[in-house]
């Protein structure tokens, strides 16, 4: 037994000596170039490198390469990154839009009207440094890097990491290897004009691709003996192929960094270059991402024999890469401290109240993310960044960049019935968190509108809305289904109300209004005895609920509008009798059946619980118009705009919407309804049924829609076309 022990010890000592005397394995570096959306190919190539069992000792990356490289450096494997890419909505991620569920109810409808929104001060209008502020992108980075928020030295990551940015003031290359990883990745990918600049350490940084798009030299400096490079940047484009803004930006980046890239390309040991000629730096959509990841994998697989030869020549024994799991959104976090930076104009008490996180209480990671989203959704900040540090007790450090107090907003719209219109809005905020603001609207069209509105949103505590408006519209008269008359009408309206808002999705308002109707010219054959100028003093109660995930083309959620209104001609009664009582109720829903198919049921109704209803408050039925200035408009597929009028109406509609491509939709529309002047249109009313078909495109200037419909009352095809956001 003693001999066995001695022999074993001698054998172990010999192995130890041999191991000490054998040379160290050469260090292997990975370099990932920039290239916008084409960076999805990096992930496919990494799957093959992992399959070959190649250990990575250092990583450098630029732009999108810094994102993939940074996440790979903290432990994510290629399969996890592939799943993250496939699960993201890239249109929403690469936008400035807040998550709609967190947008305050009082401004939710307002926000979906504008094509352009610019900050302005007393004497000038501001132009943003980039189209995108990057809020949604950096929030994703912050989530994915949770657990490394307080690791400020990137050499301490599981794989040491560096990324490249450009100082826009000096043109110098900036190597980011310390600080806060999400901010470093965000700075490296800040394509000029597309993304706003990113300030780190007092320097204004943009995309590193301008100076070093393929940082092989930086990887060698870290100590890499062998470099594997994945290169996705375009070659210089021919003149005939430069057609879009992304093409121009890509060409400029290539021109500025081509000399450095060519030098670095010669310093790579194994180069993987996917064929991405069909895609551009702006091809951010899930389907394109899947194809590009596959092409990255295909390109790397061609190099697999070379990777295996290198591995075997170095005596590397393949070991499975340790996989980092995605952070648990339900993980409990004990918040010991909350630090807020950048709130020069902010009421900090209101800020913390809106945040909804208490010190020395347990919260989940998901709750913290939702709270940050609520702060951003107020519209008072260009960016809301956060990081979580500490061991058992955590500190939440929040950094905000306050937006301009005032906004100038512009909307554009065209639709078949009312032609072109432009909306110019100025919104002036007097208190940044309380929701106090003055909004001024001017609608420029054949039927102009001017509105001034002051609102104070105090959440569940009673707030105030005071508004005055002048609205011009047209009522059409029909004979035998054909337009026979045009009646011009103007409404001057003043109202004062108090409201409460619950959970940013539910609003209740009670108030009074003064309404004066003035009838202008009547063109065509129409009995005009009812069309007389009149003044009313009314009282109302309204409820509004909206939890749709999107204002246009929603996939899930539902919305509800309800109005109870008492109409008088002297503040007490109408024509010496009881006030006219109006009740309107609308419910809309969206239920996602599959990834492409959505069912959209809706119900519209308006009832008059009185006789002798003024013509001004009757229901007008038909068409596809999205606005409802007078409060009595009900859409119906298969009828022309305002083709029918009645005291009482109830309509049910069912739409089935199919997404053909990323932004192209087709829908089948069907609706049925009862209408009449009797109190119960169901027993004494008229029946109508209509159906239609529409095709729509969710463009950068708003929805573009063509609808064709017919009904039992018209028995002919009625076309309708609209372009732009509704207002």
TABEL-V200572 format. One record per residue. N is the residue number from 0. RES is the residue in three letters. SS is DSSP state (H for helix, E for strand, C for the rest). PSI is psi in radians with two decimals (999 if undefined). NEAR is the number of other ideal C-beta (glycine too) atoms within 10 Angstrom. Layout:
# TABEL-V200572
n;res;ss;psi;near
N;RES;SS;PSI;NEAR
N;RES;SS;PSI;NEAR
This chain:
# TABEL-V200572
n;res;ss;psi;near
0;UNK;C;-0.72;5
1;UNK;H;-0.68;6
2;UNK;H;-0.70;7
3;UNK;H;-0.76;8
4;UNK;H;-0.76;9
5;UNK;H;-0.79;10
6;UNK;H;-0.73;10
7;UNK;H;-0.77;10
8;UNK;H;-0.70;10
9;UNK;H;-0.69;10
10;UNK;H;-0.75;10
11;UNK;H;-0.68;10
12;UNK;H;-0.68;10
13;UNK;H;-0.75;10
14;UNK;H;-0.66;10
15;UNK;H;-0.74;10
16;UNK;H;-0.76;10
17;UNK;H;-0.74;9
18;UNK;H;-0.65;8
19;UNK;H;-0.59;7
20;UNK;H;-0.36;7
21;UNK;C;2.55;9
22;UNK;C;2.67;5
23;UNK;C;2.60;6
24;UNK;C;2.40;13
25;UNK;C;2.50;15
26;UNK;C;2.42;17
27;UNK;E;2.22;23
28;UNK;E;2.66;27
29;UNK;E;2.26;28
30;UNK;E;2.22;28
31;UNK;E;2.11;33
32;UNK;C;2.93;29
33;UNK;C;2.94;34
34;UNK;C;0.33;31
35;UNK;H;-2.39;26
36;UNK;H;-0.42;22
37;UNK;H;-0.18;26
38;UNK;H;-0.25;29
39;UNK;H;-0.52;32
40;UNK;H;-0.48;33
41;UNK;H;-0.74;30
42;UNK;H;-0.75;29
43;UNK;H;-0.70;27
44;UNK;H;-0.66;29
45;UNK;H;-0.54;31
46;UNK;H;-0.68;20
47;UNK;H;-0.68;21
48;UNK;H;-0.71;23
49;UNK;H;-0.75;19
50;UNK;H;-0.63;16
51;UNK;C;-0.19;21
52;UNK;C;0.52;16
53;UNK;C;2.06;22
54;UNK;C;2.45;17
55;UNK;C;2.23;21
56;UNK;C;-0.48;18
57;UNK;E;2.61;24
58;UNK;E;2.34;26
59;UNK;E;2.60;33
60;UNK;E;2.77;33
61;UNK;E;2.45;34
62;UNK;C;-2.15;31
63;UNK;H;-0.47;27
64;UNK;H;-0.50;34
65;UNK;H;-0.53;33
66;UNK;H;-0.95;25
67;UNK;H;-0.76;27
68;UNK;H;-0.75;29
69;UNK;H;-0.75;29
70;UNK;H;-0.63;22
71;UNK;H;-0.62;28
72;UNK;H;-0.51;26
73;UNK;C;0.13;19
74;UNK;C;-0.14;17
75;UNK;C;2.45;25
76;UNK;C;3.02;18
77;UNK;H;-0.64;23
78;UNK;H;-0.72;14
79;UNK;H;-0.75;18
80;UNK;H;-0.66;22
81;UNK;H;-0.72;20
82;UNK;H;-0.66;13
83;UNK;H;-0.81;16
84;UNK;H;-0.74;18
85;UNK;H;-0.35;13
86;UNK;H;-0.13;8
87;UNK;C;2.54;17
88;UNK;C;1.76;13
89;UNK;H;-0.50;17
90;UNK;H;-0.70;14
91;UNK;H;-0.67;14
92;UNK;H;-0.71;16
93;UNK;C;0.95;18
94;UNK;C;2.96;15
95;UNK;C;0.02;17
96;UNK;C;2.42;17
97;UNK;C;2.79;21
98;UNK;C;2.15;16
99;UNK;H;-0.52;21
100;UNK;H;-0.34;18
101;UNK;H;-0.10;19
102;UNK;C;2.26;25
103;UNK;C;2.42;21
104;UNK;H;-0.57;22
105;UNK;H;-0.33;21
106;UNK;H;0.01;19
107;UNK;H;-0.78;22
108;UNK;H;-0.65;15
109;UNK;H;-0.73;20
110;UNK;H;-0.37;18
111;UNK;C;0.23;19
112;UNK;C;-0.30;20
113;UNK;C;2.47;21
114;UNK;C;-0.68;17
115;UNK;E;2.40;10
116;UNK;E;2.11;17
117;UNK;E;2.49;15
118;UNK;E;2.63;16
119;UNK;E;2.59;16
120;UNK;C;-2.94;10
121;UNK;C;-0.67;6
122;UNK;C;0.16;5
123;UNK;C;2.74;8
124;UNK;E;2.32;11
125;UNK;C;2.50;14
126;UNK;C;2.15;7
127;UNK;C;2.65;16
128;UNK;C;-0.27;17
129;UNK;E;2.76;17
130;UNK;E;-0.68;14
131;UNK;E;2.37;18
132;UNK;C;-0.22;21
133;UNK;C;0.21;24
134;UNK;H;-0.86;24
135;UNK;H;-0.59;20
136;UNK;H;-0.86;20
137;UNK;H;-0.46;22
138;UNK;H;-0.68;21
139;UNK;H;-0.77;16
140;UNK;H;-0.70;21
141;UNK;H;-0.75;23
142;UNK;H;-0.86;17
143;UNK;H;-0.49;23
144;UNK;C;0.14;21
145;UNK;C;2.33;20
146;UNK;C;-0.33;13
147;UNK;C;0.26;21
148;UNK;C;-0.55;20
149;UNK;C;0.30;14
150;UNK;C;1.72;16
151;UNK;C;-0.19;13
152;UNK;E;1.92;10
153;UNK;H;-0.25;22
154;UNK;H;-0.18;14
155;UNK;H;-0.03;11
156;UNK;C;2.83;18
157;UNK;C;-0.62;15
158;UNK;C;2.08;19
159;UNK;E;2.48;21
160;UNK;E;2.51;27
161;UNK;E;2.55;26
162;UNK;E;2.89;31
163;UNK;E;2.38;30
164;UNK;E;3.02;33
165;UNK;E;2.29;28
166;UNK;E;1.92;17
167;UNK;C;-0.36;18
168;UNK;C;-0.58;10
169;UNK;C;-0.30;10
170;UNK;C;0.16;10
171;UNK;C;2.62;11
172;UNK;E;2.35;19
173;UNK;E;2.09;21
174;UNK;E;2.09;15
175;UNK;E;1.91;24
176;UNK;C;0.17;16
177;UNK;E;2.83;16
178;UNK;C;-2.42;14
179;UNK;C;2.02;24
180;UNK;H;-0.86;27
181;UNK;H;-0.66;25
182;UNK;H;-0.66;20
183;UNK;H;-0.77;26
184;UNK;H;-0.72;30
185;UNK;H;-0.69;26
186;UNK;H;-0.73;29
187;UNK;H;-0.44;30
188;UNK;C;0.14;30
189;UNK;C;1.38;26
190;UNK;C;2.18;24
191;UNK;C;2.41;18
192;UNK;E;-0.52;16
193;UNK;E;-0.88;20
194;UNK;E;2.51;21
195;UNK;C;2.65;23
196;UNK;C;2.85;20
197;UNK;E;2.18;26
198;UNK;E;2.17;12
199;UNK;E;2.18;18
200;UNK;C;0.59;9
201;UNK;C;0.04;5
202;UNK;E;2.45;17
203;UNK;E;1.94;18
204;UNK;E;2.55;24
205;UNK;E;-3.02;27
206;UNK;E;2.21;30
207;UNK;H;-0.23;29
208;UNK;H;-0.33;34
209;UNK;H;-0.50;25
210;UNK;C;-0.50;21
211;UNK;C;1.50;25
212;UNK;C;-0.17;26
213;UNK;C;1.34;33
214;UNK;C;1.07;32
215;UNK;H;-0.68;26
216;UNK;H;-0.69;16
217;UNK;H;-0.55;23
218;UNK;H;-0.67;29
219;UNK;H;-0.70;17
220;UNK;H;-0.53;14
221;UNK;H;-0.36;18
222;UNK;C;0.19;12
223;UNK;C;2.20;23
224;UNK;C;-0.57;14
225;UNK;E;2.36;16
226;UNK;E;2.21;22
227;UNK;E;2.16;27
228;UNK;E;2.41;25
229;UNK;E;2.02;31
230;UNK;C;2.09;24
231;UNK;C;0.02;31
232;UNK;C;2.48;25
233;UNK;C;2.62;19
234;UNK;C;2.93;8
235;UNK;C;2.33;11
236;UNK;C;2.57;15
237;UNK;C;2.75;7
238;UNK;H;-0.70;6
239;UNK;H;-0.31;6
240;UNK;H;0.00;11
241;UNK;C;1.68;12
242;UNK;C;-0.43;9
243;UNK;C;2.94;11
244;UNK;H;-0.80;11
245;UNK;H;-0.61;16
246;UNK;H;-0.76;16
247;UNK;H;-0.81;13
248;UNK;H;-0.78;20
249;UNK;H;-0.72;25
250;UNK;H;-0.74;16
251;UNK;H;-0.75;15
252;UNK;H;-0.75;25
253;UNK;H;-0.75;18
254;UNK;H;-0.71;11
255;UNK;H;-0.46;16
256;UNK;H;0.10;26
257;UNK;H;-0.70;14
258;UNK;H;-0.80;9
259;UNK;H;-0.70;18
260;UNK;H;-0.74;22
261;UNK;H;-0.68;10
262;UNK;H;-0.76;13
263;UNK;H;-0.55;24
264;UNK;H;-0.55;16
265;UNK;C;-0.19;9
266;UNK;C;0.31;14
267;UNK;C;2.46;19
268;UNK;C;-0.76;16
269;UNK;E;2.09;18
270;UNK;E;2.22;18
271;UNK;E;2.08;26
272;UNK;C;1.67;19
273;UNK;C;2.63;26
274;UNK;C;1.84;12
275;UNK;C;0.54;24
276;UNK;C;-0.41;9
277;UNK;C;-0.09;10
278;UNK;C;2.77;22
279;UNK;C;3.07;20
280;UNK;C;-0.25;25
281;UNK;C;0.20;19
282;UNK;C;1.06;19
283;UNK;C;1.52;17
284;UNK;C;2.77;15
285;UNK;H;-0.73;16
286;UNK;H;-0.78;10
287;UNK;H;-0.67;20
288;UNK;H;-0.73;24
289;UNK;H;-0.73;15
290;UNK;H;-0.78;16
291;UNK;H;-0.63;27
292;UNK;H;-0.69;24
293;UNK;H;-0.68;15
294;UNK;H;-0.60;22
295;UNK;H;-0.71;29
296;UNK;H;-0.74;21
297;UNK;H;-0.74;15
298;UNK;H;-0.71;22
299;UNK;H;-0.59;27
300;UNK;H;-0.54;17
301;UNK;H;-0.48;12
302;UNK;C;0.04;19
303;UNK;H;-0.77;13
304;UNK;H;-0.70;10
305;UNK;H;-0.67;15
306;UNK;H;-0.72;20
307;UNK;H;-0.70;16
308;UNK;H;-0.75;12
309;UNK;H;-0.79;19
310;UNK;H;-0.83;17
311;UNK;H;-0.62;12
312;UNK;H;-0.44;9
313;UNK;C;-0.02;14
314;UNK;C;0.52;8
315;UNK;C;2.22;17
316;UNK;C;2.06;8
317;UNK;C;2.24;14
318;UNK;C;2.32;8
319;UNK;C;2.33;8
320;UNK;C;2.31;20
321;UNK;C;2.21;8
322;UNK;C;2.29;10
323;UNK;C;2.25;17
324;UNK;C;2.71;8
325;UNK;C;2.53;12
326;UNK;C;2.49;16
327;UNK;C;1.97;11
328;UNK;C;-0.39;14
329;UNK;C;0.11;9
330;UNK;C;2.36;12
331;UNK;E;2.30;10
332;UNK;E;2.23;20
333;UNK;E;1.95;13
334;UNK;E;2.00;20
335;UNK;E;-0.48;14
336;UNK;E;2.50;13
337;UNK;E;2.11;17
338;UNK;E;2.32;12
339;UNK;E;2.27;17
340;UNK;E;2.42;10
341;UNK;C;0.24;15
342;UNK;C;1.03;17
343;UNK;C;-0.66;6
344;UNK;C;0.01;13
345;UNK;C;2.42;18
346;UNK;C;1.83;14
347;UNK;H;-0.54;10
348;UNK;H;-0.79;9
349;UNK;H;-0.67;17
350;UNK;H;-0.87;20
351;UNK;H;-0.57;17
352;UNK;H;-0.75;11
353;UNK;H;-0.62;19
354;UNK;H;-0.74;18
355;UNK;C;0.47;13
356;UNK;C;2.22;17
357;UNK;C;2.52;11
358;UNK;C;2.66;13
359;UNK;C;0.52;9
360;UNK;E;2.66;10
361;UNK;E;2.29;10
362;UNK;E;2.89;19
363;UNK;E;2.81;14
364;UNK;H;-0.67;17
365;UNK;H;-0.68;14
366;UNK;H;-0.71;17
367;UNK;H;-0.78;24
368;UNK;H;-0.74;19
369;UNK;H;-0.67;17
370;UNK;H;-0.71;19
371;UNK;H;-0.70;22
372;UNK;H;-0.65;18
373;UNK;H;-0.71;20
374;UNK;H;-0.77;23
375;UNK;H;-0.63;24
376;UNK;H;-0.25;23
377;UNK;C;-0.35;23
378;UNK;C;0.10;20
379;UNK;C;-0.08;23
380;UNK;E;2.43;21
381;UNK;E;-0.67;19
382;UNK;E;2.55;20
383;UNK;E;1.76;24
384;UNK;E;2.70;24
385;UNK;E;2.73;22
386;UNK;E;2.65;20
387;UNK;E;2.12;17
388;UNK;E;2.91;15
389;UNK;C;2.95;15
390;UNK;C;-1.73;6
391;UNK;C;-0.78;7
392;UNK;E;2.24;12
393;UNK;E;2.64;19
394;UNK;E;2.25;16
395;UNK;E;2.02;24
396;UNK;E;2.06;18
397;UNK;E;2.23;22
398;UNK;E;2.08;16
399;UNK;E;2.65;22
400;UNK;E;1.92;15
401;UNK;E;2.40;15
402;UNK;C;2.99;21
403;UNK;C;2.55;16
404;UNK;C;-0.59;18
405;UNK;E;2.65;19
406;UNK;E;2.45;20
407;UNK;E;2.12;17
408;UNK;E;2.51;20
409;UNK;E;2.31;14
410;UNK;E;2.58;22
411;UNK;E;2.47;17
412;UNK;E;2.51;25
413;UNK;E;2.38;15
414;UNK;E;2.64;21
415;UNK;C;-0.76;17
416;UNK;C;-0.67;16
417;UNK;C;0.08;17
418;UNK;E;-2.75;11
419;UNK;E;2.62;13
420;UNK;E;2.62;21
421;UNK;E;2.44;15
422;UNK;E;2.20;22
423;UNK;E;2.17;14
424;UNK;E;2.43;20
425;UNK;E;2.17;14
426;UNK;E;2.16;21
427;UNK;E;2.07;14
428;UNK;E;2.27;21
429;UNK;E;-0.46;13
430;UNK;E;2.22;15
431;UNK;C;-0.47;21
432;UNK;C;-0.54;21
433;UNK;C;-0.35;16
434;UNK;C;0.30;23
435;UNK;E;2.13;17
436;UNK;E;2.75;23
437;UNK;E;2.19;15
438;UNK;E;2.25;19
439;UNK;E;2.17;13
440;UNK;E;2.45;21
441;UNK;E;1.97;13
442;UNK;E;2.10;21
443;UNK;E;1.96;12
444;UNK;E;-3.04;15
445;UNK;C;-0.41;11
446;UNK;C;1.47;16
447;UNK;C;2.84;14
448;UNK;E;2.44;21
449;UNK;E;2.27;14
450;UNK;E;2.44;17
451;UNK;E;2.27;14
452;UNK;E;2.26;17
453;UNK;E;2.32;16
454;UNK;E;2.56;19
455;UNK;E;1.87;19
456;UNK;C;2.00;23
457;UNK;C;0.43;16
458;UNK;C;-2.29;19
459;UNK;C;-0.19;10
460;UNK;C;2.56;9
461;UNK;C;2.25;14
462;UNK;E;-3.00;21
463;UNK;E;2.47;15
464;UNK;E;2.20;18
465;UNK;E;2.26;15
466;UNK;E;2.62;18
467;UNK;E;2.45;15
468;UNK;E;2.67;17
469;UNK;E;2.10;15
470;UNK;E;2.27;17
471;UNK;E;2.34;18
472;UNK;E;3.13;18
473;UNK;E;2.36;17
474;UNK;E;2.28;21
475;UNK;E;2.40;19
476;UNK;E;2.49;19
477;UNK;E;2.57;20
478;UNK;E;2.12;11
479;UNK;C;0.67;6
480;UNK;C;0.04;15
481;UNK;E;2.51;10
482;UNK;E;2.19;14
483;UNK;E;-0.23;14
484;UNK;E;2.71;17
485;UNK;E;2.11;15
486;UNK;E;1.97;20
487;UNK;E;2.35;17
488;UNK;E;2.49;20
489;UNK;E;2.44;17
490;UNK;E;2.16;18
491;UNK;E;2.17;14
492;UNK;E;2.31;19
493;UNK;E;2.36;14
494;UNK;E;2.67;18
495;UNK;E;2.26;14
496;UNK;E;2.78;18
497;UNK;E;2.52;14
498;UNK;E;2.75;21
499;UNK;E;2.54;17
500;UNK;E;2.24;22
501;UNK;E;2.13;12
502;UNK;C;0.48;12
503;UNK;C;0.13;22
504;UNK;C;-0.20;20
505;UNK;E;2.14;16
506;UNK;E;2.36;22
507;UNK;E;2.27;17
508;UNK;E;2.51;20
509;UNK;E;2.33;14
510;UNK;E;-2.98;18
511;UNK;E;2.69;14
512;UNK;E;2.65;17
513;UNK;E;2.20;15
514;UNK;E;2.18;20
515;UNK;E;2.14;14
516;UNK;E;2.30;20
517;UNK;E;2.12;15
518;UNK;E;2.30;18
519;UNK;E;-2.34;13
520;UNK;E;2.60;7
521;UNK;E;1.99;17
522;UNK;E;2.23;13
523;UNK;E;-3.01;12
524;UNK;C;2.01;9
525;UNK;C;2.33;18
526;UNK;C;2.02;9
527;UNK;C;0.28;11
528;UNK;C;-0.51;7
529;UNK;C;-0.30;11
530;UNK;C;1.52;18
531;UNK;C;2.63;12
532;UNK;C;2.46;10
533;UNK;E;2.69;14
534;UNK;E;2.44;12
535;UNK;E;2.60;21
536;UNK;E;1.95;17
537;UNK;E;2.82;22
538;UNK;E;2.51;15
539;UNK;E;2.77;18
540;UNK;E;2.36;14
541;UNK;E;2.53;18
542;UNK;E;2.50;14
543;UNK;E;2.23;21
544;UNK;E;2.32;18
545;UNK;E;1.93;22
546;UNK;C;0.42;19
547;UNK;C;2.53;21
548;UNK;C;-0.40;16
549;UNK;C;2.59;15
550;UNK;C;-0.53;19
551;UNK;C;2.48;14
552;UNK;C;0.93;18
553;UNK;C;2.65;22
554;UNK;C;-0.43;18
555;UNK;C;2.85;13
556;UNK;E;-3.11;19
557;UNK;E;2.85;17
558;UNK;E;2.68;19
559;UNK;E;2.42;16
560;UNK;E;2.27;16
561;UNK;E;2.40;16
562;UNK;E;2.28;17
563;UNK;E;2.20;16
564;UNK;E;2.34;19
565;UNK;E;2.15;18
566;UNK;E;2.19;23
567;UNK;E;2.81;17
568;UNK;C;0.02;17
569;UNK;C;0.18;12
570;UNK;C;-0.19;12
571;UNK;C;-0.85;10
572;UNK;C;-3.12;14
573;UNK;E;2.10;21
574;UNK;C;0.71;11
575;UNK;C;0.04;8
576;UNK;E;-3.01;11
577;UNK;C;2.67;14
578;UNK;C;2.60;20
579;UNK;E;2.29;23
580;UNK;E;2.17;15
581;UNK;E;2.46;24
582;UNK;E;2.07;14
583;UNK;E;2.47;21
584;UNK;E;2.27;16
585;UNK;E;2.36;18
586;UNK;E;2.32;15
587;UNK;E;2.56;19
588;UNK;E;2.85;16
589;UNK;E;2.17;22
590;UNK;E;2.13;14
591;UNK;E;2.05;15
592;UNK;C;-0.71;12
593;UNK;C;-3.05;8
594;UNK;C;-0.49;9
595;UNK;C;-0.29;12
596;UNK;E;2.28;13
597;UNK;E;2.35;21
598;UNK;E;2.28;13
599;UNK;E;1.61;19
600;UNK;E;2.67;15
601;UNK;E;2.73;18
602;UNK;E;2.26;15
603;UNK;E;2.43;23
604;UNK;E;2.65;20
605;UNK;E;2.21;26
606;UNK;E;2.53;18
607;UNK;E;1.99;25
608;UNK;C;0.65;14
609;UNK;C;2.91;18
610;UNK;C;3.04;11
611;UNK;C;0.92;10
612;UNK;C;2.23;20
613;UNK;C;2.52;17
614;UNK;H;-0.44;16
615;UNK;H;-0.40;20
616;UNK;H;0.26;21
617;UNK;C;2.88;22
618;UNK;E;2.38;27
619;UNK;E;2.18;21
620;UNK;E;2.40;25
621;UNK;C;2.64;28
622;UNK;E;-3.01;25
623;UNK;C;0.20;23
624;UNK;C;2.34;19
625;UNK;C;-0.27;16
626;UNK;C;2.83;16
627;UNK;C;1.11;14
628;UNK;C;-0.69;17
629;UNK;C;-0.17;18
630;UNK;C;-0.08;17
631;UNK;C;0.37;19
632;UNK;E;2.26;20
633;UNK;E;2.09;24
634;UNK;C;2.64;18
635;UNK;E;2.11;29
636;UNK;C;2.23;26
637;UNK;C;-0.14;26
638;UNK;C;2.68;26
639;UNK;C;2.88;24
640;UNK;C;2.19;24
641;UNK;C;0.60;24
642;UNK;C;-0.58;23
643;UNK;E;2.69;20
644;UNK;E;2.56;18
645;UNK;E;2.86;22
646;UNK;C;-0.56;23
647;UNK;E;2.32;24
648;UNK;E;2.48;27
649;UNK;E;2.20;20
650;UNK;E;2.50;23
651;UNK;E;2.36;14
652;UNK;E;2.50;19
653;UNK;E;2.17;14
654;UNK;E;2.48;19
655;UNK;E;1.98;15
656;UNK;E;2.27;22
657;UNK;E;2.26;14
658;UNK;E;1.98;17
659;UNK;C;-0.87;11
660;UNK;C;-2.99;10
661;UNK;C;-0.69;13
662;UNK;C;0.25;16
663;UNK;E;2.27;13
664;UNK;E;2.56;19
665;UNK;E;2.57;13
666;UNK;E;2.52;18
667;UNK;E;2.27;13
668;UNK;E;2.35;22
669;UNK;E;2.44;16
670;UNK;E;2.63;23
671;UNK;E;2.72;17
672;UNK;E;2.87;26
673;UNK;E;2.45;20
674;UNK;E;2.70;23
675;UNK;E;3.08;17
676;UNK;C;-0.15;16
677;UNK;C;2.70;13
678;UNK;C;-0.63;15
679;UNK;C;1.74;12
680;UNK;H;-0.27;22
681;UNK;H;-0.58;11
682;UNK;H;-0.44;9
683;UNK;H;0.40;12
684;UNK;C;-2.99;20
685;UNK;E;2.55;13
686;UNK;E;2.48;13
687;UNK;E;2.61;23
688;UNK;E;2.45;15
689;UNK;E;2.77;23
690;UNK;E;2.80;17
691;UNK;E;3.07;22
692;UNK;E;2.40;15
693;UNK;E;2.63;20
694;UNK;E;2.36;14
695;UNK;E;2.64;19
696;UNK;E;2.21;15
697;UNK;E;1.48;17
698;UNK;E;3.03;11
699;UNK;C;-0.33;6
700;UNK;C;0.16;12
701;UNK;E;3.04;22
702;UNK;E;2.40;20
703;UNK;E;2.15;17
704;UNK;E;2.38;20
705;UNK;E;2.19;15
706;UNK;E;2.38;20
707;UNK;E;2.26;16
708;UNK;E;2.86;26
709;UNK;E;2.92;18
710;UNK;E;2.99;24
711;UNK;C;-0.27;12
712;UNK;C;-0.52;20
713;UNK;C;-0.75;20
714;UNK;C;0.62;9
715;UNK;C;2.80;11
716;UNK;C;2.25;11
717;UNK;E;2.03;23
718;UNK;E;2.61;9
719;UNK;E;2.35;20
720;UNK;E;2.41;13
721;UNK;E;2.63;23
722;UNK;E;2.25;17
723;UNK;E;3.02;21
724;UNK;C;2.58;20
725;UNK;C;2.49;19
726;UNK;C;999;22
